[in-house]
């Protein structure tokens, strides 16, 4: 049976850097307040009227990953695009990426699992390859959050956290021994769906005409991203270790063999908590939320790409990637590089 390895990797972030001090000019906040709660020092923003879309970001990251894999767009058999901020309500970004790259008329699947989107997409690519359906699957996580954030004091609890960017990997079939994705898991708990969500528009609250109706009662919390921060934090620090432990048990590996843990970059306090709980040292955990904020589906592939560029990942290394987020959804992928 074929196994899945990552043969190419790349990431792209906008040039515009927004510091915590920059945010203090548009809302009541400051650098100390943000760093104490999130660990974030700065993030990249396209802005509300940049004209750059999520698929544009994804395309730049994908081009790098394909080149890094020594392939061309014509070699890609399938596309999986993870995002919560698509160019359009429909169709999804996957087909736009197919057009932008000039791929053949291959399939394109969109994953809407927010923070865990890349993990879900990577696990899905692995399943397709192991089933023998495809040889080279392009997996992209990309987000343009800044177009839809409430950049006021009212929205600061969410808006200071998120940044824009994209990461991509090429997942390829291999028959090499002792390499590839060796375990994955995916979970959900929909009873908490509205604890971290954008509720409007949708079939529950309606469409754009609702905004023009007399007596409209929509609140900013329903239009802009809403997060019950403490509630999400408590669940994240429970589900992260569960998912990691499950992955290692599935693979028959001991966590002492872990070379690098790459968590979803949601909050530096979460990463530090998980590190302590699992008994990992600083060299075993990669964090870059300080520089990019939470880029949701893009956070793990951006971190993976940076870690690889910095020489922190070598052939044969055991790498674990784990995410938790809206849905609630969570999961892990364990790979022997």
C-alpha angles and dihedrals in degrees: 000000000000120000128209125243131173106244099170136028138178145154140197132196129182117262094233109100118201113195128199088252089056090056091051088069093061102034140020101272141099141206095262093050093051097043093047092054102035112009089236119141100171143348139197119253131185091192131225098289105032095119088224114123135205091254089053089057091045092050093056092050092044093052090055093047093049092049090047088054090053089240137118129229088259089063093061112102100185141007128218114186120189120196144129092203106059124178090244137017080243145033102044128242094254094077092045089053090050089055095044094051095043094235121166117264091287126153120275122199126191121210118204102191098118113206093012092042096107092049091051090046094048093048089049092050089051091052092050092050094046088051089056095242098120140017102198120028120183111216118191133182114189137161139185100187099156095074091066108032124118098238095192135094088264091062101035095108088069106020097060090059105056133080139172129250148105141236132187141186135190110224112201138184118253140173093202115132121241095013137098141045106333102175142010139170137187128195141174140190108191096181086083096047095122095049089082113020154109103235102186133099105030143102091278099057100019139238137296094292088068088071091062098046118112110253093023108179101187113138129210088250089062095047100040126049112286124201131180090210103190092043092051091047093053093051094044095055089052099046097043096065092040092055094044093049090049092052094051092047091050091052094043090235131136118234089230086074092060113121099184136006115202111190126189105272099239103127130351090223090060091051092049092048092052091045091055093044092053094041095239124158125230093262090058096058127065119204128173101156087112090072104032109024118216109331092177110209090013097052100085097043091046090050092044091051093048092047090051092048090051092054094247092126123061134173110285096022118138109235127186123196121188135175140181128185152114116003085038091268131155142162149147140234121203116198136181099216 
